[in-house]
């Protein structure tokens, strides 16, 4: 298979209340066909290993399981998880989906 137009995906979770990466946070990726891939952020709050998932155009969902992290780092929080839905529409390219989390707020955007 020619990977010159391969689609890649990464994520980075940052704790905006502490100003640190959110390490060891589980993320579940749901692909357009319904397949699910479970991963965990590394020590820098990053994830780019999706277990050899082949990305195609369609709508994806990342579920960031924030509850345990917020309990451990902040003694609790409002969001047990955060779902981010996004479309991959290009025939190739890199997609980056960051999550900024705090006990009572979150934000996401298309990164680079």
Phi and psi restraints in degrees (range 20) as a CNS / XPLOR table:
assign (resid 1 and name C) (resid 2 and name N)
       (resid 2 and name CA) (resid 2 and name C) 1.0 -83.9 20.0 2
assign (resid 2 and name N) (resid 2 and name CA)
       (resid 2 and name C) (resid 3 and name N) 1.0 118.8 20.0 2
assign (resid 2 and name C) (resid 3 and name N)
       (resid 3 and name CA) (resid 3 and name C) 1.0 -98.3 20.0 2
assign (resid 3 and name N) (resid 3 and name CA)
       (resid 3 and name C) (resid 4 and name N) 1.0 18.8 20.0 2
assign (resid 3 and name C) (resid 4 and name N)
       (resid 4 and name CA) (resid 4 and name C) 1.0 -66.4 20.0 2
assign (resid 4 and name N) (resid 4 and name CA)
       (resid 4 and name C) (resid 5 and name N) 1.0 -26.0 20.0 2
assign (resid 4 and name C) (resid 5 and name N)
       (resid 5 and name CA) (resid 5 and name C) 1.0 -109.2 20.0 2
assign (resid 5 and name N) (resid 5 and name CA)
       (resid 5 and name C) (resid 6 and name N) 1.0 24.0 20.0 2
assign (resid 5 and name C) (resid 6 and name N)
       (resid 6 and name CA) (resid 6 and name C) 1.0 -62.9 20.0 2
assign (resid 6 and name N) (resid 6 and name CA)
       (resid 6 and name C) (resid 7 and name N) 1.0 143.0 20.0 2
assign (resid 6 and name C) (resid 7 and name N)
       (resid 7 and name CA) (resid 7 and name C) 1.0 -95.6 20.0 2
assign (resid 7 and name N) (resid 7 and name CA)
       (resid 7 and name C) (resid 8 and name N) 1.0 133.4 20.0 2
assign (resid 7 and name C) (resid 8 and name N)
       (resid 8 and name CA) (resid 8 and name C) 1.0 -123.4 20.0 2
assign (resid 8 and name N) (resid 8 and name CA)
       (resid 8 and name C) (resid 9 and name N) 1.0 157.8 20.0 2
assign (resid 8 and name C) (resid 9 and name N)
       (resid 9 and name CA) (resid 9 and name C) 1.0 -139.0 20.0 2
assign (resid 9 and name N) (resid 9 and name CA)
       (resid 9 and name C) (resid 10 and name N) 1.0 138.0 20.0 2
assign (resid 9 and name C) (resid 10 and name N)
       (resid 10 and name CA) (resid 10 and name C) 1.0 -141.6 20.0 2
assign (resid 10 and name N) (resid 10 and name CA)
       (resid 10 and name C) (resid 11 and name N) 1.0 164.8 20.0 2
assign (resid 10 and name C) (resid 11 and name N)
       (resid 11 and name CA) (resid 11 and name C) 1.0 -145.2 20.0 2
assign (resid 11 and name N) (resid 11 and name CA)
       (resid 11 and name C) (resid 12 and name N) 1.0 156.8 20.0 2
assign (resid 11 and name C) (resid 12 and name N)
       (resid 12 and name CA) (resid 12 and name C) 1.0 -145.8 20.0 2
assign (resid 12 and name N) (resid 12 and name CA)
       (resid 12 and name C) (resid 13 and name N) 1.0 123.3 20.0 2
assign (resid 12 and name C) (resid 13 and name N)
       (resid 13 and name CA) (resid 13 and name C) 1.0 -109.1 20.0 2
assign (resid 13 and name N) (resid 13 and name CA)
       (resid 13 and name C) (resid 14 and name N) 1.0 124.8 20.0 2
assign (resid 13 and name C) (resid 14 and name N)
       (resid 14 and name CA) (resid 14 and name C) 1.0 -121.1 20.0 2
assign (resid 14 and name N) (resid 14 and name CA)
       (resid 14 and name C) (resid 15 and name N) 1.0 136.7 20.0 2
assign (resid 14 and name C) (resid 15 and name N)
       (resid 15 and name CA) (resid 15 and name C) 1.0 -89.9 20.0 2
assign (resid 15 and name N) (resid 15 and name CA)
       (resid 15 and name C) (resid 16 and name N) 1.0 104.4 20.0 2
assign (resid 15 and name C) (resid 16 and name N)
       (resid 16 and name CA) (resid 16 and name C) 1.0 -74.2 20.0 2
assign (resid 16 and name N) (resid 16 and name CA)
       (resid 16 and name C) (resid 17 and name N) 1.0 -22.0 20.0 2
assign (resid 16 and name C) (resid 17 and name N)
       (resid 17 and name CA) (resid 17 and name C) 1.0 -73.5 20.0 2
assign (resid 17 and name N) (resid 17 and name CA)
       (resid 17 and name C) (resid 18 and name N) 1.0 -35.4 20.0 2
assign (resid 17 and name C) (resid 18 and name N)
       (resid 18 and name CA) (resid 18 and name C) 1.0 -97.0 20.0 2
assign (resid 18 and name N) (resid 18 and name CA)
       (resid 18 and name C) (resid 19 and name N) 1.0 -20.2 20.0 2
assign (resid 18 and name C) (resid 19 and name N)
       (resid 19 and name CA) (resid 19 and name C) 1.0 73.4 20.0 2
assign (resid 19 and name N) (resid 19 and name CA)
       (resid 19 and name C) (resid 20 and name N) 1.0 31.5 20.0 2
assign (resid 19 and name C) (resid 20 and name N)
       (resid 20 and name CA) (resid 20 and name C) 1.0 -133.7 20.0 2
assign (resid 20 and name N) (resid 20 and name CA)
       (resid 20 and name C) (resid 21 and name N) 1.0 161.7 20.0 2
assign (resid 20 and name C) (resid 21 and name N)
       (resid 21 and name CA) (resid 21 and name C) 1.0 -66.9 20.0 2
assign (resid 21 and name N) (resid 21 and name CA)
       (resid 21 and name C) (resid 22 and name N) 1.0 150.6 20.0 2
assign (resid 21 and name C) (resid 22 and name N)
       (resid 22 and name CA) (resid 22 and name C) 1.0 -96.4 20.0 2
assign (resid 22 and name N) (resid 22 and name CA)
       (resid 22 and name C) (resid 23 and name N) 1.0 91.3 20.0 2
assign (resid 22 and name C) (resid 23 and name N)
       (resid 23 and name CA) (resid 23 and name C) 1.0 -78.9 20.0 2
assign (resid 23 and name N) (resid 23 and name CA)
       (resid 23 and name C) (resid 24 and name N) 1.0 152.1 20.0 2
assign (resid 23 and name C) (resid 24 and name N)
       (resid 24 and name CA) (resid 24 and name C) 1.0 61.3 20.0 2
assign (resid 24 and name N) (resid 24 and name CA)
       (resid 24 and name C) (resid 25 and name N) 1.0 32.9 20.0 2
assign (resid 24 and name C) (resid 25 and name N)
       (resid 25 and name CA) (resid 25 and name C) 1.0 -93.8 20.0 2
assign (resid 25 and name N) (resid 25 and name CA)
       (resid 25 and name C) (resid 26 and name N) 1.0 124.9 20.0 2
assign (resid 25 and name C) (resid 26 and name N)
       (resid 26 and name CA) (resid 26 and name C) 1.0 -68.8 20.0 2
assign (resid 26 and name N) (resid 26 and name CA)
       (resid 26 and name C) (resid 27 and name N) 1.0 139.0 20.0 2
assign (resid 26 and name C) (resid 27 and name N)
       (resid 27 and name CA) (resid 27 and name C) 1.0 -129.4 20.0 2
assign (resid 27 and name N) (resid 27 and name CA)
       (resid 27 and name C) (resid 28 and name N) 1.0 135.5 20.0 2
assign (resid 27 and name C) (resid 28 and name N)
       (resid 28 and name CA) (resid 28 and name C) 1.0 -116.4 20.0 2
assign (resid 28 and name N) (resid 28 and name CA)
       (resid 28 and name C) (resid 29 and name N) 1.0 121.8 20.0 2
assign (resid 28 and name C) (resid 29 and name N)
       (resid 29 and name CA) (resid 29 and name C) 1.0 -99.7 20.0 2
assign (resid 29 and name N) (resid 29 and name CA)
       (resid 29 and name C) (resid 30 and name N) 1.0 126.4 20.0 2
assign (resid 29 and name C) (resid 30 and name N)
       (resid 30 and name CA) (resid 30 and name C) 1.0 -107.3 20.0 2
assign (resid 30 and name N) (resid 30 and name CA)
       (resid 30 and name C) (resid 31 and name N) 1.0 123.4 20.0 2
assign (resid 30 and name C) (resid 31 and name N)
       (resid 31 and name CA) (resid 31 and name C) 1.0 -87.0 20.0 2
assign (resid 31 and name N) (resid 31 and name CA)
       (resid 31 and name C) (resid 32 and name N) 1.0 165.2 20.0 2
assign (resid 31 and name C) (resid 32 and name N)
       (resid 32 and name CA) (resid 32 and name C) 1.0 -56.0 20.0 2
assign (resid 32 and name N) (resid 32 and name CA)
       (resid 32 and name C) (resid 33 and name N) 1.0 -30.4 20.0 2
assign (resid 32 and name C) (resid 33 and name N)
       (resid 33 and name CA) (resid 33 and name C) 1.0 -86.0 20.0 2
assign (resid 33 and name N) (resid 33 and name CA)
       (resid 33 and name C) (resid 34 and name N) 1.0 1.7 20.0 2
assign (resid 33 and name C) (resid 34 and name N)
       (resid 34 and name CA) (resid 34 and name C) 1.0 95.2 20.0 2
assign (resid 34 and name N) (resid 34 and name CA)
       (resid 34 and name C) (resid 35 and name N) 1.0 -11.1 20.0 2
assign (resid 34 and name C) (resid 35 and name N)
       (resid 35 and name CA) (resid 35 and name C) 1.0 -61.4 20.0 2
assign (resid 35 and name N) (resid 35 and name CA)
       (resid 35 and name C) (resid 36 and name N) 1.0 144.9 20.0 2
assign (resid 35 and name C) (resid 36 and name N)
       (resid 36 and name CA) (resid 36 and name C) 1.0 -121.9 20.0 2
assign (resid 36 and name N) (resid 36 and name CA)
       (resid 36 and name C) (resid 37 and name N) 1.0 141.3 20.0 2
assign (resid 36 and name C) (resid 37 and name N)
       (resid 37 and name CA) (resid 37 and name C) 1.0 -127.2 20.0 2
assign (resid 37 and name N) (resid 37 and name CA)
       (resid 37 and name C) (resid 38 and name N) 1.0 127.2 20.0 2
assign (resid 37 and name C) (resid 38 and name N)
       (resid 38 and name CA) (resid 38 and name C) 1.0 -106.9 20.0 2
assign (resid 38 and name N) (resid 38 and name CA)
       (resid 38 and name C) (resid 39 and name N) 1.0 130.0 20.0 2
assign (resid 38 and name C) (resid 39 and name N)
       (resid 39 and name CA) (resid 39 and name C) 1.0 -137.8 20.0 2
assign (resid 39 and name N) (resid 39 and name CA)
       (resid 39 and name C) (resid 40 and name N) 1.0 175.6 20.0 2
assign (resid 39 and name C) (resid 40 and name N)
       (resid 40 and name CA) (resid 40 and name C) 1.0 -136.6 20.0 2
assign (resid 40 and name N) (resid 40 and name CA)
       (resid 40 and name C) (resid 41 and name N) 1.0 140.5 20.0 2
assign (resid 40 and name C) (resid 41 and name N)
       (resid 41 and name CA) (resid 41 and name C) 1.0 -65.6 20.0 2
assign (resid 41 and name N) (resid 41 and name CA)
       (resid 41 and name C) (resid 42 and name N) 1.0 150.0 20.0 2
assign (resid 41 and name C) (resid 42 and name N)
       (resid 42 and name CA) (resid 42 and name C) 1.0 -82.4 20.0 2
assign (resid 42 and name N) (resid 42 and name CA)
       (resid 42 and name C) (resid 43 and name N) 1.0 -171.2 20.0 2
assign (resid 42 and name C) (resid 43 and name N)
       (resid 43 and name CA) (resid 43 and name C) 1.0 -64.8 20.0 2
assign (resid 43 and name N) (resid 43 and name CA)
       (resid 43 and name C) (resid 44 and name N) 1.0 -18.3 20.0 2
assign (resid 43 and name C) (resid 44 and name N)
       (resid 44 and name CA) (resid 44 and name C) 1.0 -100.3 20.0 2
assign (resid 44 and name N) (resid 44 and name CA)
       (resid 44 and name C) (resid 45 and name N) 1.0 11.3 20.0 2
assign (resid 44 and name C) (resid 45 and name N)
       (resid 45 and name CA) (resid 45 and name C) 1.0 75.3 20.0 2
assign (resid 45 and name N) (resid 45 and name CA)
       (resid 45 and name C) (resid 46 and name N) 1.0 14.7 20.0 2
assign (resid 45 and name C) (resid 46 and name N)
       (resid 46 and name CA) (resid 46 and name C) 1.0 -105.9 20.0 2
assign (resid 46 and name N) (resid 46 and name CA)
       (resid 46 and name C) (resid 47 and name N) 1.0 156.2 20.0 2
assign (resid 46 and name C) (resid 47 and name N)
       (resid 47 and name CA) (resid 47 and name C) 1.0 -147.0 20.0 2
assign (resid 47 and name N) (resid 47 and name CA)
       (resid 47 and name C) (resid 48 and name N) 1.0 127.4 20.0 2
assign (resid 47 and name C) (resid 48 and name N)
       (resid 48 and name CA) (resid 48 and name C) 1.0 -139.6 20.0 2
assign (resid 48 and name N) (resid 48 and name CA)
       (resid 48 and name C) (resid 49 and name N) 1.0 1.5 20.0 2
assign (resid 48 and name C) (resid 49 and name N)
       (resid 49 and name CA) (resid 49 and name C) 1.0 -102.0 20.0 2
assign (resid 49 and name N) (resid 49 and name CA)
       (resid 49 and name C) (resid 50 and name N) 1.0 104.3 20.0 2
assign (resid 49 and name C) (resid 50 and name N)
       (resid 50 and name CA) (resid 50 and name C) 1.0 -105.8 20.0 2
assign (resid 50 and name N) (resid 50 and name CA)
       (resid 50 and name C) (resid 51 and name N) 1.0 31.3 20.0 2
assign (resid 50 and name C) (resid 51 and name N)
       (resid 51 and name CA) (resid 51 and name C) 1.0 54.4 20.0 2
assign (resid 51 and name N) (resid 51 and name CA)
       (resid 51 and name C) (resid 52 and name N) 1.0 50.3 20.0 2
assign (resid 51 and name C) (resid 52 and name N)
       (resid 52 and name CA) (resid 52 and name C) 1.0 62.4 20.0 2
assign (resid 52 and name N) (resid 52 and name CA)
       (resid 52 and name C) (resid 53 and name N) 1.0 28.9 20.0 2
assign (resid 52 and name C) (resid 53 and name N)
       (resid 53 and name CA) (resid 53 and name C) 1.0 -67.0 20.0 2
assign (resid 53 and name N) (resid 53 and name CA)
       (resid 53 and name C) (resid 54 and name N) 1.0 133.5 20.0 2
assign (resid 53 and name C) (resid 54 and name N)
       (resid 54 and name CA) (resid 54 and name C) 1.0 -95.3 20.0 2
assign (resid 54 and name N) (resid 54 and name CA)
       (resid 54 and name C) (resid 55 and name N) 1.0 114.6 20.0 2
assign (resid 54 and name C) (resid 55 and name N)
       (resid 55 and name CA) (resid 55 and name C) 1.0 -85.0 20.0 2
assign (resid 55 and name N) (resid 55 and name CA)
       (resid 55 and name C) (resid 56 and name N) 1.0 135.9 20.0 2
assign (resid 55 and name C) (resid 56 and name N)
       (resid 56 and name CA) (resid 56 and name C) 1.0 -129.8 20.0 2
assign (resid 56 and name N) (resid 56 and name CA)
       (resid 56 and name C) (resid 57 and name N) 1.0 167.4 20.0 2
assign (resid 56 and name C) (resid 57 and name N)
       (resid 57 and name CA) (resid 57 and name C) 1.0 -61.8 20.0 2
assign (resid 57 and name N) (resid 57 and name CA)
       (resid 57 and name C) (resid 58 and name N) 1.0 141.5 20.0 2
assign (resid 57 and name C) (resid 58 and name N)
       (resid 58 and name CA) (resid 58 and name C) 1.0 152.3 20.0 2
assign (resid 58 and name N) (resid 58 and name CA)
       (resid 58 and name C) (resid 59 and name N) 1.0 -176.4 20.0 2
assign (resid 58 and name C) (resid 59 and name N)
       (resid 59 and name CA) (resid 59 and name C) 1.0 -97.1 20.0 2
assign (resid 59 and name N) (resid 59 and name CA)
       (resid 59 and name C) (resid 60 and name N) 1.0 129.2 20.0 2
assign (resid 59 and name C) (resid 60 and name N)
       (resid 60 and name CA) (resid 60 and name C) 1.0 -116.3 20.0 2
assign (resid 60 and name N) (resid 60 and name CA)
       (resid 60 and name C) (resid 61 and name N) 1.0 160.2 20.0 2
assign (resid 60 and name C) (resid 61 and name N)
       (resid 61 and name CA) (resid 61 and name C) 1.0 -133.1 20.0 2
assign (resid 61 and name N) (resid 61 and name CA)
       (resid 61 and name C) (resid 62 and name N) 1.0 131.4 20.0 2
assign (resid 61 and name C) (resid 62 and name N)
       (resid 62 and name CA) (resid 62 and name C) 1.0 -107.7 20.0 2
assign (resid 62 and name N) (resid 62 and name CA)
       (resid 62 and name C) (resid 63 and name N) 1.0 124.8 20.0 2
assign (resid 62 and name C) (resid 63 and name N)
       (resid 63 and name CA) (resid 63 and name C) 1.0 -106.9 20.0 2
assign (resid 63 and name N) (resid 63 and name CA)
       (resid 63 and name C) (resid 64 and name N) 1.0 112.8 20.0 2
assign (resid 63 and name C) (resid 64 and name N)
       (resid 64 and name CA) (resid 64 and name C) 1.0 -90.4 20.0 2
assign (resid 64 and name N) (resid 64 and name CA)
       (resid 64 and name C) (resid 65 and name N) 1.0 116.8 20.0 2
assign (resid 64 and name C) (resid 65 and name N)
       (resid 65 and name CA) (resid 65 and name C) 1.0 -85.9 20.0 2
assign (resid 65 and name N) (resid 65 and name CA)
       (resid 65 and name C) (resid 66 and name N) 1.0 94.0 20.0 2
assign (resid 65 and name C) (resid 66 and name N)
       (resid 66 and name CA) (resid 66 and name C) 1.0 -92.4 20.0 2
assign (resid 66 and name N) (resid 66 and name CA)
       (resid 66 and name C) (resid 67 and name N) 1.0 -18.2 20.0 2
assign (resid 66 and name C) (resid 67 and name N)
       (resid 67 and name CA) (resid 67 and name C) 1.0 -55.7 20.0 2
assign (resid 67 and name N) (resid 67 and name CA)
       (resid 67 and name C) (resid 68 and name N) 1.0 -53.9 20.0 2
assign (resid 67 and name C) (resid 68 and name N)
       (resid 68 and name CA) (resid 68 and name C) 1.0 -63.6 20.0 2
assign (resid 68 and name N) (resid 68 and name CA)
       (resid 68 and name C) (resid 69 and name N) 1.0 -41.2 20.0 2
assign (resid 68 and name C) (resid 69 and name N)
       (resid 69 and name CA) (resid 69 and name C) 1.0 -59.6 20.0 2
assign (resid 69 and name N) (resid 69 and name CA)
       (resid 69 and name C) (resid 70 and name N) 1.0 -48.4 20.0 2
assign (resid 69 and name C) (resid 70 and name N)
       (resid 70 and name CA) (resid 70 and name C) 1.0 -65.6 20.0 2
assign (resid 70 and name N) (resid 70 and name CA)
       (resid 70 and name C) (resid 71 and name N) 1.0 -35.0 20.0 2
assign (resid 70 and name C) (resid 71 and name N)
       (resid 71 and name CA) (resid 71 and name C) 1.0 -63.6 20.0 2
assign (resid 71 and name N) (resid 71 and name CA)
       (resid 71 and name C) (resid 72 and name N) 1.0 -45.7 20.0 2
assign (resid 71 and name C) (resid 72 and name N)
       (resid 72 and name CA) (resid 72 and name C) 1.0 -70.3 20.0 2
assign (resid 72 and name N) (resid 72 and name CA)
       (resid 72 and name C) (resid 73 and name N) 1.0 -39.4 20.0 2
assign (resid 72 and name C) (resid 73 and name N)
       (resid 73 and name CA) (resid 73 and name C) 1.0 -94.4 20.0 2
assign (resid 73 and name N) (resid 73 and name CA)
       (resid 73 and name C) (resid 74 and name N) 1.0 -23.7 20.0 2
assign (resid 73 and name C) (resid 74 and name N)
       (resid 74 and name CA) (resid 74 and name C) 1.0 -133.5 20.0 2
assign (resid 74 and name N) (resid 74 and name CA)
       (resid 74 and name C) (resid 75 and name N) 1.0 8.6 20.0 2
assign (resid 74 and name C) (resid 75 and name N)
       (resid 75 and name CA) (resid 75 and name C) 1.0 63.5 20.0 2
assign (resid 75 and name N) (resid 75 and name CA)
       (resid 75 and name C) (resid 76 and name N) 1.0 20.5 20.0 2
assign (resid 75 and name C) (resid 76 and name N)
       (resid 76 and name CA) (resid 76 and name C) 1.0 136.3 20.0 2
assign (resid 76 and name N) (resid 76 and name CA)
       (resid 76 and name C) (resid 77 and name N) 1.0 174.2 20.0 2
assign (resid 76 and name C) (resid 77 and name N)
       (resid 77 and name CA) (resid 77 and name C) 1.0 -173.5 20.0 2
assign (resid 77 and name N) (resid 77 and name CA)
       (resid 77 and name C) (resid 78 and name N) 1.0 177.4 20.0 2
assign (resid 77 and name C) (resid 78 and name N)
       (resid 78 and name CA) (resid 78 and name C) 1.0 -91.0 20.0 2
assign (resid 78 and name N) (resid 78 and name CA)
       (resid 78 and name C) (resid 79 and name N) 1.0 -25.9 20.0 2
assign (resid 78 and name C) (resid 79 and name N)
       (resid 79 and name CA) (resid 79 and name C) 1.0 -109.0 20.0 2
assign (resid 79 and name N) (resid 79 and name CA)
       (resid 79 and name C) (resid 80 and name N) 1.0 112.1 20.0 2
assign (resid 79 and name C) (resid 80 and name N)
       (resid 80 and name CA) (resid 80 and name C) 1.0 -72.2 20.0 2
assign (resid 80 and name N) (resid 80 and name CA)
       (resid 80 and name C) (resid 81 and name N) 1.0 -27.1 20.0 2
assign (resid 80 and name C) (resid 81 and name N)
       (resid 81 and name CA) (resid 81 and name C) 1.0 -157.7 20.0 2
assign (resid 81 and name N) (resid 81 and name CA)
       (resid 81 and name C) (resid 82 and name N) 1.0 162.4 20.0 2
assign (resid 81 and name C) (resid 82 and name N)
       (resid 82 and name CA) (resid 82 and name C) 1.0 -128.6 20.0 2
assign (resid 82 and name N) (resid 82 and name CA)
       (resid 82 and name C) (resid 83 and name N) 1.0 125.4 20.0 2
assign (resid 82 and name C) (resid 83 and name N)
       (resid 83 and name CA) (resid 83 and name C) 1.0 -101.4 20.0 2
assign (resid 83 and name N) (resid 83 and name CA)
       (resid 83 and name C) (resid 84 and name N) 1.0 131.2 20.0 2
assign (resid 83 and name C) (resid 84 and name N)
       (resid 84 and name CA) (resid 84 and name C) 1.0 -122.9 20.0 2
assign (resid 84 and name N) (resid 84 and name CA)
       (resid 84 and name C) (resid 85 and name N) 1.0 119.1 20.0 2
assign (resid 84 and name C) (resid 85 and name N)
       (resid 85 and name CA) (resid 85 and name C) 1.0 -102.1 20.0 2
assign (resid 85 and name N) (resid 85 and name CA)
       (resid 85 and name C) (resid 86 and name N) 1.0 139.8 20.0 2
assign (resid 85 and name C) (resid 86 and name N)
       (resid 86 and name CA) (resid 86 and name C) 1.0 -153.0 20.0 2
assign (resid 86 and name N) (resid 86 and name CA)
       (resid 86 and name C) (resid 87 and name N) 1.0 156.2 20.0 2
assign (resid 86 and name C) (resid 87 and name N)
       (resid 87 and name CA) (resid 87 and name C) 1.0 -105.2 20.0 2
assign (resid 87 and name N) (resid 87 and name CA)
       (resid 87 and name C) (resid 88 and name N) 1.0 133.7 20.0 2
assign (resid 87 and name C) (resid 88 and name N)
       (resid 88 and name CA) (resid 88 and name C) 1.0 -100.4 20.0 2
assign (resid 88 and name N) (resid 88 and name CA)
       (resid 88 and name C) (resid 89 and name N) 1.0 116.8 20.0 2
assign (resid 88 and name C) (resid 89 and name N)
       (resid 89 and name CA) (resid 89 and name C) 1.0 -119.7 20.0 2
assign (resid 89 and name N) (resid 89 and name CA)
       (resid 89 and name C) (resid 90 and name N) 1.0 -12.9 20.0 2
assign (resid 89 and name C) (resid 90 and name N)
       (resid 90 and name CA) (resid 90 and name C) 1.0 -89.6 20.0 2
assign (resid 90 and name N) (resid 90 and name CA)
       (resid 90 and name C) (resid 91 and name N) 1.0 155.4 20.0 2
assign (resid 90 and name C) (resid 91 and name N)
       (resid 91 and name CA) (resid 91 and name C) 1.0 -91.8 20.0 2
assign (resid 91 and name N) (resid 91 and name CA)
       (resid 91 and name C) (resid 92 and name N) 1.0 73.1 20.0 2
assign (resid 91 and name C) (resid 92 and name N)
       (resid 92 and name CA) (resid 92 and name C) 1.0 115.5 20.0 2
assign (resid 92 and name N) (resid 92 and name CA)
       (resid 92 and name C) (resid 93 and name N) 1.0 162.5 20.0 2
assign (resid 92 and name C) (resid 93 and name N)
       (resid 93 and name CA) (resid 93 and name C) 1.0 118.2 20.0 2
assign (resid 93 and name N) (resid 93 and name CA)
       (resid 93 and name C) (resid 94 and name N) 1.0 174.5 20.0 2
assign (resid 93 and name C) (resid 94 and name N)
       (resid 94 and name CA) (resid 94 and name C) 1.0 -112.5 20.0 2
assign (resid 94 and name N) (resid 94 and name CA)
       (resid 94 and name C) (resid 95 and name N) 1.0 136.8 20.0 2
assign (resid 94 and name C) (resid 95 and name N)
       (resid 95 and name CA) (resid 95 and name C) 1.0 -118.1 20.0 2
assign (resid 95 and name N) (resid 95 and name CA)
       (resid 95 and name C) (resid 96 and name N) 1.0 131.4 20.0 2
assign (resid 95 and name C) (resid 96 and name N)
       (resid 96 and name CA) (resid 96 and name C) 1.0 -126.3 20.0 2
assign (resid 96 and name N) (resid 96 and name CA)
       (resid 96 and name C) (resid 97 and name N) 1.0 124.5 20.0 2
assign (resid 96 and name C) (resid 97 and name N)
       (resid 97 and name CA) (resid 97 and name C) 1.0 -120.6 20.0 2
assign (resid 97 and name N) (resid 97 and name CA)
       (resid 97 and name C) (resid 98 and name N) 1.0 92.8 20.0 2
assign (resid 97 and name C) (resid 98 and name N)
       (resid 98 and name CA) (resid 98 and name C) 1.0 -82.0 20.0 2
assign (resid 98 and name N) (resid 98 and name CA)
       (resid 98 and name C) (resid 99 and name N) 1.0 154.2 20.0 2
assign (resid 98 and name C) (resid 99 and name N)
       (resid 99 and name CA) (resid 99 and name C) 1.0 -129.0 20.0 2
assign (resid 99 and name N) (resid 99 and name CA)
       (resid 99 and name C) (resid 100 and name N) 1.0 126.8 20.0 2
assign (resid 99 and name C) (resid 100 and name N)
       (resid 100 and name CA) (resid 100 and name C) 1.0 -104.0 20.0 2
assign (resid 100 and name N) (resid 100 and name CA)
       (resid 100 and name C) (resid 101 and name N) 1.0 121.6 20.0 2
assign (resid 100 and name C) (resid 101 and name N)
       (resid 101 and name CA) (resid 101 and name C) 1.0 -126.7 20.0 2
assign (resid 101 and name N) (resid 101 and name CA)
       (resid 101 and name C) (resid 102 and name N) 1.0 144.5 20.0 2
assign (resid 101 and name C) (resid 102 and name N)
       (resid 102 and name CA) (resid 102 and name C) 1.0 -144.0 20.0 2
assign (resid 102 and name N) (resid 102 and name CA)
       (resid 102 and name C) (resid 103 and name N) 1.0 172.0 20.0 2
assign (resid 102 and name C) (resid 103 and name N)
       (resid 103 and name CA) (resid 103 and name C) 1.0 -57.8 20.0 2
assign (resid 103 and name N) (resid 103 and name CA)
       (resid 103 and name C) (resid 104 and name N) 1.0 -28.8 20.0 2
assign (resid 103 and name C) (resid 104 and name N)
       (resid 104 and name CA) (resid 104 and name C) 1.0 -129.7 20.0 2
assign (resid 104 and name N) (resid 104 and name CA)
       (resid 104 and name C) (resid 105 and name N) 1.0 23.6 20.0 2
assign (resid 104 and name C) (resid 105 and name N)
       (resid 105 and name CA) (resid 105 and name C) 1.0 -167.7 20.0 2
assign (resid 105 and name N) (resid 105 and name CA)
       (resid 105 and name C) (resid 106 and name N) 1.0 158.3 20.0 2
assign (resid 105 and name C) (resid 106 and name N)
       (resid 106 and name CA) (resid 106 and name C) 1.0 -153.9 20.0 2
assign (resid 106 and name N) (resid 106 and name CA)
       (resid 106 and name C) (resid 107 and name N) 1.0 161.3 20.0 2
assign (resid 106 and name C) (resid 107 and name N)
       (resid 107 and name CA) (resid 107 and name C) 1.0 -151.3 20.0 2
assign (resid 107 and name N) (resid 107 and name CA)
       (resid 107 and name C) (resid 108 and name N) 1.0 150.2 20.0 2
assign (resid 107 and name C) (resid 108 and name N)
       (resid 108 and name CA) (resid 108 and name C) 1.0 -143.4 20.0 2
assign (resid 108 and name N) (resid 108 and name CA)
       (resid 108 and name C) (resid 109 and name N) 1.0 159.1 20.0 2
assign (resid 108 and name C) (resid 109 and name N)
       (resid 109 and name CA) (resid 109 and name C) 1.0 -159.8 20.0 2
assign (resid 109 and name N) (resid 109 and name CA)
       (resid 109 and name C) (resid 110 and name N) 1.0 169.5 20.0 2
assign (resid 109 and name C) (resid 110 and name N)
       (resid 110 and name CA) (resid 110 and name C) 1.0 -84.6 20.0 2
assign (resid 110 and name N) (resid 110 and name CA)
       (resid 110 and name C) (resid 111 and name N) 1.0 112.9 20.0 2
assign (resid 110 and name C) (resid 111 and name N)
       (resid 111 and name CA) (resid 111 and name C) 1.0 -91.0 20.0 2
assign (resid 111 and name N) (resid 111 and name CA)
       (resid 111 and name C) (resid 112 and name N) 1.0 -168.2 20.0 2
